[in-house]
Each structure stands twice: as structure tokens, then as C-alpha cells.
Amino acid sequence: MLAVSLALGLRPLDVGGLKMAHWLEGVGVVTVGLAGNGVGHWDFALGANEFTG
């Protein structure tokens, strides 16, 4: 998978453990939905803060 990613010009990004993968999948769906139906373009970013406590 790494070779395919690098061939496409993408770079790996360590985002933490598997627990974070659950949230990243949802953020991906939200991003695609906003780009296609809400914002109308891909030039936007979603921010996140980690709450401990």
C-alpha cells in the first residue's frame, strides 16, 4: 500500500491508533459531503481539538 501511495504522490501520515481511524472515516464522509453539497469546492479545512478530562 505504501508503494501505491507514493506512486500517486501521496505521503503517509501517522494519525494515531485504531481508535482514531473510526473518527477519521467519519470526517472523510463529512468532507466529501461538504465539498459536493455544502461548500461547493475542496478548498476548506476541518479543525479538531482533543479534549482530555
C-alpha positions as CSV (number, residue, x, y, z in Angstrom):
1,M,0.0,0.0,0.0
2,L,2.9,2.3,0.7
3,A,4.3,1.9,-2.8
4,V,0.9,2.7,-4.3
5,S,0.5,5.8,-2.2
6,L,4.0,7.1,-3.0
7,A,3.4,6.4,-6.7
8,L,0.3,8.6,-6.6
9,G,2.3,11.4,-5.0
10,L,0.7,10.9,-1.6
11,R,2.6,10.9,1.7
12,P,1.9,8.7,4.7
13,L,0.6,10.5,7.8
14,D,0.6,8.9,11.3
15,V,-2.7,9.9,12.9
16,G,-2.5,7.6,15.9
17,G,-4.0,4.2,16.8
18,L,-7.0,2.4,15.5
19,K,-9.4,4.3,17.8
20,M,-8.6,7.4,15.7
21,A,-9.4,5.6,12.5
22,H,-13.0,5.4,13.5
23,W,-13.2,9.2,13.7
24,L,-11.1,9.8,10.5
25,E,-13.5,7.7,8.5
26,G,-16.4,9.8,9.6
27,V,-14.5,13.0,8.9
28,G,-13.9,11.8,5.3
29,V,-17.6,11.3,4.7
30,V,-18.3,14.8,6.1
31,T,-15.6,16.3,3.9
32,V,-16.9,14.7,0.7
33,G,-20.4,15.8,1.6
34,L,-19.4,19.4,2.3
35,A,-17.3,19.6,-0.9
36,G,-20.1,18.2,-3.1
37,N,-23.1,19.8,-1.5
38,G,-22.3,22.4,1.1
39,V,-19.1,24.4,0.5
40,G,-19.0,23.5,-3.2
41,H,-15.2,23.2,-3.5
42,W,-12.3,21.4,-1.9
43,D,-10.5,24.5,-0.6
44,F,-11.6,24.2,3.1
45,A,-10.3,22.5,6.2
46,L,-11.9,20.9,9.3
47,G,-10.3,21.5,12.7
48,A,-10.3,19.3,15.7
49,N,-9.2,19.6,19.3
50,E,-8.5,16.7,21.7
51,F,-10.4,17.0,25.0
52,T,-8.7,15.2,27.9
53,G,-10.6,15.1,31.0
